[in-house]
Amino acid sequence: MKTIRLIIAGLVIAVGFSSCSSLFYDAKADVLNSIQKGMSRQEITNILGTPEFRRFDRDIEEWEYSRELSNRGNITKTQIVVSFEDGKVVAMDSFSGEPSTLPVVPGGVVIDSSAPVYVKGMHPEEFRHFYEEVKSRPFKDDQIEMMRVVARNNSLNCGQCASLMALYAFDDDKMEVLRIFASNIVDPENYKAILDVIDSLFKKDDAKKILGIRY
């Protein structure tokens, strides 16, 4: 009987250590590190399941997930965006927050205050709704048309324009967005926010010309 009690006690201790170790399991790092370039849609589905949001334009397709992952024992809401080209992973982005969170773009404006604040460009809350509406359109032509309509009566700051440009993977598409809003940008002195989302050095030079930057 004493032997049986010792065995049971040992099992309880082992289970206790196992439970404690699970508290320190870094699920966030494990999930994010398991996503690699070249993976197929099925492999991503096996890791993350079915996406909450799906977007595609030409050969580029994006799957967006909202997951609660452990990070050093802390549970955080994590947004994961996986980009596919020809059915294979070409890029992955992740950030903490709710699905409506905008991507962080240098030069963007963040307001966390109940007091009235004057901001150049479209009011942050109006821009947030506009951005999400554009993002929700499944086809680029519909997105571009919506931007053209809004550009007729609204101004943007460089950070806002850069956020819209960052919706696209290709520089040509980003430049199309810039041309739509270039004449309505209220703070061209912050043009570096726009250059940061453009990959090609030649396109960066074109962007400066479009914005009238001479230095």
Contacts in CASP RR format, 6 or more apart in sequence:
PFRMAT RR
TARGET T0000
AUTHOR 0000-0000-0000
METHOD contacts of the structure
MODEL  1
MKTIRLIIAGLVIAVGFSSCSSLFYDAKADVLNSIQKGMSRQEITNILGT
PEFRRFDRDIEEWEYSRELSNRGNITKTQIVVSFEDGKVVAMDSFSGEPS
TLPVVPGGVVIDSSAPVYVKGMHPEEFRHFYEEVKSRPFKDDQIEMMRVV
ARNNSLNCGQCASLMALYAFDDDKMEVLRIFASNIVDPENYKAILDVIDS
LFKKDDAKKILGIRY
23 73 0 8 1.000
24 72 0 8 1.000
24 73 0 8 1.000
25 70 0 8 1.000
25 73 0 8 1.000
26 70 0 8 1.000
26 71 0 8 1.000
26 72 0 8 1.000
26 73 0 8 1.000
27 69 0 8 1.000
27 70 0 8 1.000
27 71 0 8 1.000
28 69 0 8 1.000
28 70 0 8 1.000
28 71 0 8 1.000
28 76 0 8 1.000
28 78 0 8 1.000
29 71 0 8 1.000
31 47 0 8 1.000
31 48 0 8 1.000
31 67 0 8 1.000
31 69 0 8 1.000
31 80 0 8 1.000
32 80 0 8 1.000
32 92 0 8 1.000
32 94 0 8 1.000
34 47 0 8 1.000
35 44 0 8 1.000
35 47 0 8 1.000
35 48 0 8 1.000
35 80 0 8 1.000
35 82 0 8 1.000
35 89 0 8 1.000
35 92 0 8 1.000
36 89 0 8 1.000
37 88 0 8 1.000
37 89 0 8 1.000
37 90 0 8 1.000
37 91 0 8 1.000
38 88 0 8 1.000
38 89 0 8 1.000
38 90 0 8 1.000
39 88 0 8 1.000
39 89 0 8 1.000
40 87 0 8 1.000
40 88 0 8 1.000
40 89 0 8 1.000
41 63 0 8 1.000
41 84 0 8 1.000
41 87 0 8 1.000
44 63 0 8 1.000
44 82 0 8 1.000
44 89 0 8 1.000
48 63 0 8 1.000
48 65 0 8 1.000
48 67 0 8 1.000
48 80 0 8 1.000
48 82 0 8 1.000
49 65 0 8 1.000
51 63 0 8 1.000
51 64 0 8 1.000
51 65 0 8 1.000
51 82 0 8 1.000
52 64 0 8 1.000
52 65 0 8 1.000
52 66 0 8 1.000
52 99 0 8 1.000
53 62 0 8 1.000
53 63 0 8 1.000
53 64 0 8 1.000
53 99 0 8 1.000
54 61 0 8 1.000
54 62 0 8 1.000
54 63 0 8 1.000
54 64 0 8 1.000
55 61 0 8 1.000
55 62 0 8 1.000
55 64 0 8 1.000
55 135 0 8 1.000
55 138 0 8 1.000
56 62 0 8 1.000
56 138 0 8 1.000
57 139 0 8 1.000
57 140 0 8 1.000
57 168 0 8 1.000
57 173 0 8 1.000
58 140 0 8 1.000
59 85 0 8 1.000
59 86 0 8 1.000
60 83 0 8 1.000
60 84 0 8 1.000
60 85 0 8 1.000
60 90 0 8 1.000
60 169 0 8 1.000
60 170 0 8 1.000
61 83 0 8 1.000
61 84 0 8 1.000
61 85 0 8 1.000
61 87 0 8 1.000
62 81 0 8 1.000
62 82 0 8 1.000
62 83 0 8 1.000
62 84 0 8 1.000
63 81 0 8 1.000
63 82 0 8 1.000
63 84 0 8 1.000
64 79 0 8 1.000
64 80 0 8 1.000
64 81 0 8 1.000
64 82 0 8 1.000
64 99 0 8 1.000
65 79 0 8 1.000
65 80 0 8 1.000
65 81 0 8 1.000
65 82 0 8 1.000
66 77 0 8 1.000
66 78 0 8 1.000
66 79 0 8 1.000
66 80 0 8 1.000
66 98 0 8 1.000
66 99 0 8 1.000
67 77 0 8 1.000
67 78 0 8 1.000
67 80 0 8 1.000
68 75 0 8 1.000
68 76 0 8 1.000
68 77 0 8 1.000
68 78 0 8 1.000
69 75 0 8 1.000
69 76 0 8 1.000
69 78 0 8 1.000
70 76 0 8 1.000
76 96 0 8 1.000
76 97 0 8 1.000
77 96 0 8 1.000
77 97 0 8 1.000
77 98 0 8 1.000
78 94 0 8 1.000
78 95 0 8 1.000
78 96 0 8 1.000
78 97 0 8 1.000
79 94 0 8 1.000
79 95 0 8 1.000
79 96 0 8 1.000
79 97 0 8 1.000
79 98 0 8 1.000
79 99 0 8 1.000
79 101 0 8 1.000
80 92 0 8 1.000
80 93 0 8 1.000
80 94 0 8 1.000
81 92 0 8 1.000
81 93 0 8 1.000
81 94 0 8 1.000
82 89 0 8 1.000
82 91 0 8 1.000
82 92 0 8 1.000
83 89 0 8 1.000
83 90 0 8 1.000
83 91 0 8 1.000
83 92 0 8 1.000
83 93 0 8 1.000
83 169 0 8 1.000
84 90 0 8 1.000
90 169 0 8 1.000
91 169 0 8 1.000
93 103 0 8 1.000
95 101 0 8 1.000
95 103 0 8 1.000
95 104 0 8 1.000
100 128 0 8 1.000
100 132 0 8 1.000
102 128 0 8 1.000
102 131 0 8 1.000
102 163 0 8 1.000
103 163 0 8 1.000
103 166 0 8 1.000
105 159 0 8 1.000
105 162 0 8 1.000
105 163 0 8 1.000
105 166 0 8 1.000
105 193 0 8 1.000
105 196 0 8 1.000
105 197 0 8 1.000
106 159 0 8 1.000
106 162 0 8 1.000
106 192 0 8 1.000
106 193 0 8 1.000
106 196 0 8 1.000
107 157 0 8 1.000
107 158 0 8 1.000
107 159 0 8 1.000
107 162 0 8 1.000
107 190 0 8 1.000
107 192 0 8 1.000
107 193 0 8 1.000
108 157 0 8 1.000
108 158 0 8 1.000
108 159 0 8 1.000
108 160 0 8 1.000
108 162 0 8 1.000
108 163 0 8 1.000
108 193 0 8 1.000
109 119 0 8 1.000
109 124 0 8 1.000
109 157 0 8 1.000
109 159 0 8 1.000
109 160 0 8 1.000
110 124 0 8 1.000
111 117 0 8 1.000
111 119 0 8 1.000
111 124 0 8 1.000
119 157 0 8 1.000
120 155 0 8 1.000
120 157 0 8 1.000
120 186 0 8 1.000
120 187 0 8 1.000
121 127 0 8 1.000
121 154 0 8 1.000
121 155 0 8 1.000
121 156 0 8 1.000
121 157 0 8 1.000
121 160 0 8 1.000
121 186 0 8 1.000
121 187 0 8 1.000
122 130 0 8 1.000
122 154 0 8 1.000
122 155 0 8 1.000
122 156 0 8 1.000
122 157 0 8 1.000
122 160 0 8 1.000
127 156 0 8 1.000
127 160 0 8 1.000
127 163 0 8 1.000
130 150 0 8 1.000
131 160 0 8 1.000
131 163 0 8 1.000
131 164 0 8 1.000
133 146 0 8 1.000
134 143 0 8 1.000
134 146 0 8 1.000
134 147 0 8 1.000
134 164 0 8 1.000
134 167 0 8 1.000
135 143 0 8 1.000
135 167 0 8 1.000
137 143 0 8 1.000
137 146 0 8 1.000
140 168 0 8 1.000
140 173 0 8 1.000
143 167 0 8 1.000
144 176 0 8 1.000
144 177 0 8 1.000
144 180 0 8 1.000
147 164 0 8 1.000
147 177 0 8 1.000
147 180 0 8 1.000
147 181 0 8 1.000
148 180 0 8 1.000
151 180 0 8 1.000
151 181 0 8 1.000
151 184 0 8 1.000
154 184 0 8 1.000
155 184 0 8 1.000
155 185 0 8 1.000
155 186 0 8 1.000
156 164 0 8 1.000
156 181 0 8 1.000
156 184 0 8 1.000
156 185 0 8 1.000
156 186 0 8 1.000
157 185 0 8 1.000
157 186 0 8 1.000
157 187 0 8 1.000
157 190 0 8 1.000
158 185 0 8 1.000
158 187 0 8 1.000
158 188 0 8 1.000
158 190 0 8 1.000
158 191 0 8 1.000
158 192 0 8 1.000
158 193 0 8 1.000
158 194 0 8 1.000
159 190 0 8 1.000
159 193 0 8 1.000
159 194 0 8 1.000
161 177 0 8 1.000
161 178 0 8 1.000
161 181 0 8 1.000
161 185 0 8 1.000
161 193 0 8 1.000
161 194 0 8 1.000
162 193 0 8 1.000
162 194 0 8 1.000
162 196 0 8 1.000
162 197 0 8 1.000
164 177 0 8 1.000
164 181 0 8 1.000
165 174 0 8 1.000
165 177 0 8 1.000
165 178 0 8 1.000
165 194 0 8 1.000
165 197 0 8 1.000
165 198 0 8 1.000
166 174 0 8 1.000
166 197 0 8 1.000
167 177 0 8 1.000
168 174 0 8 1.000
168 177 0 8 1.000
171 198 0 8 1.000
171 199 0 8 1.000
171 200 0 8 1.000
171 203 0 8 1.000
174 197 0 8 1.000
174 198 0 8 1.000
174 203 0 8 1.000
175 198 0 8 1.000
175 203 0 8 1.000
175 206 0 8 1.000
175 207 0 8 1.000
175 210 0 8 1.000
178 194 0 8 1.000
178 207 0 8 1.000
178 210 0 8 1.000
178 211 0 8 1.000
179 210 0 8 1.000
182 210 0 8 1.000
182 211 0 8 1.000
185 211 0 8 1.000
188 211 0 8 1.000
188 212 0 8 1.000
188 213 0 8 1.000
191 207 0 8 1.000
191 208 0 8 1.000
191 211 0 8 1.000
191 213 0 8 1.000
194 207 0 8 1.000
194 211 0 8 1.000
195 204 0 8 1.000
195 207 0 8 1.000
195 208 0 8 1.000
198 204 0 8 1.000
198 207 0 8 1.000
END
